[in-house]
Amino acid sequence: MKFISAFSLVVLASLSVHAQSTSWKITQPTWTESHERQFGEFVASIGMAVEKRNCGKVDDCLRSSANPYYKSDPAGLKYFADCADLPYYLRSYFAWKNGLPMSVISEVKAKPAPSADTNPTNDVRYSSAGNYVTKRYDVLPRVTNGKVVFQNALNILNNTIPDYTFSASYRMPGTNDESLSSDFYPAAISREAIRPGTVIYDPNGHVAIVYRVADDGRIFYIDAHPDNSLTRGMFTPKFVRSKPGQGAGFKNFRPLKMVNAKKDAAGNYYGGQLIASSNSEIPLYGTTQFYGSQPDPNGSWSKGKFVISGQNVNFYDYVRMKLMKGEVHIDPLSDMAQLTDDICVSLKDRVDAVEAARRNGIDKKPHPARLPENIYGTSGEWEDYSSPSRDARLKVAFQDLLSTTKSNIERYNQRDPAIKYNGGNLANDLLVVYAERAKACTFSYTTSAGRTVMMNLEAGRQRLWDMSFDPYHCIELRWGARVEGELASCQDDANKRAWYAAEKWLRYQSERKYDARMDYSLSELKGPLPSAGVASPEDIDIVGYLKSMR
């Protein structure tokens, strides 16, 4: 807690200036490295509160002791953010409280899709070639009729941020220094660059913000959802790599400085312009995450290599090893425990997400005649209460658990010096760790009849491909119930049951495809369709694999 105490001293100094004020006054015209550290400490405090489950919504966390600024907040401030808003919201809130300038992208347009793209989309959230900035919104006091007019922080946080920021704001690499450049720069792969406050962008339409980097190199994040809930997770292949133009991966806010400004009698800056730091001015800028530590000579991003101590590794292992403190190593038993615990967190968070649909009566409504145009990115009830993206990340997490385990066993058998294990039977010891963690990970859901059904992680794994993402299904089907006694309380009619059966092809798909048509009727959804559904699910049988290797 030592860093919190030091952070609090800075907070108290800022509150003496801004207590109960709705005006955004700029007293510090330049974002410095000290401000970046303080912003990271602020994010870390919120993140640790979520990790400890002291709070689980944006408003609860920002109204709690995890937010050292809360007591100075004026009435009328809405604490609301979805996944894309969250980094901007936290950054803007911190900037306001510390008298710093802020600027946000207010409009983007899609870059032309390459000719090889056979299914281009006009949706800037999922543009094939990424986006470019066409407009910005700067928080700058101006002189009107001879008087300095400060912008209203409540209006910016309550309206401007949610109106202007969405996942398309992140869909650009930040590798150029155009006059209207990205709000972010790509971070180098180092502990100095990837830290609390760093943003992680998944080009499948999700955004998170780092709150902790462990000594073993594991990265932990918080993310927000449409219901204002906050969840936490660990960086894994749930966040996919993609072509550099889409800007996937780690990025930090560009530091800003106010130039040609004047001071009023109270020491507040006004006028002038905001200038964002160029890439050449940022020591923590880097493109390794796009092209590899050994880029492909022909420029292919997908063929770049990630090399640690002379060994080729995948991107996710490279990031972890580069962020490790001390000797570079991998402990397979620790990997098993951490990956299983991360899945446990996701399953418990899913309980709240599915319960929200039941609590709001979505499962009692008739099923629509067609699915949304794309089940992963839409609006309305489906966006608020369905779970295809959340469930896809969960499926990828189970797949990663199995593939990481296989890789660690193979590397151990090949005497890879990076693998640290001193036992006598790695597969058996891994099975013991999994069984212990899976059994300890317990959660429950409430059936349509009000009965509590207890589950654990292994039960979740066995049901994974049967769990419905469709908010119009009964909660029993949302949790993949297969036993007739458990299913007895499900009140879904024959039409809904038919939809459940037809959607299995989509449930079997763990890859999120945002450019595919999915607005099929029940009669059309008879099997896997182009980019919509697969014939069978991926293997996630970690128990069967480890038993076969003992």
Helices and strands as residue ranges (DSSP letters): H 2-18, E 23-24, H 33-51, H 58-62, G 70-72, H 85-97, E 102-110, G 124-126, E 131-139, E 142-144, E 147-149, E 151-152, H 153-155, I 156-160, H 161-164, G 167-170, E 184-186, E 199-202, E 206-213, E 219-224, E 230-234, G 244-246, E 249-253, E 256-259, E 262-263, E 269-270, E 273-276, G 279-281, H 288-291, G 301-303, E 306-308, E 311-313, H 315-323, H 332-359, G 362-364, H 380-385, H 388-413, H 426-440, E 442-446, E 452-456, H 457-463, G 464-466, H 475-478, H 484-487, H 494-502, H 504-507, H 542-549
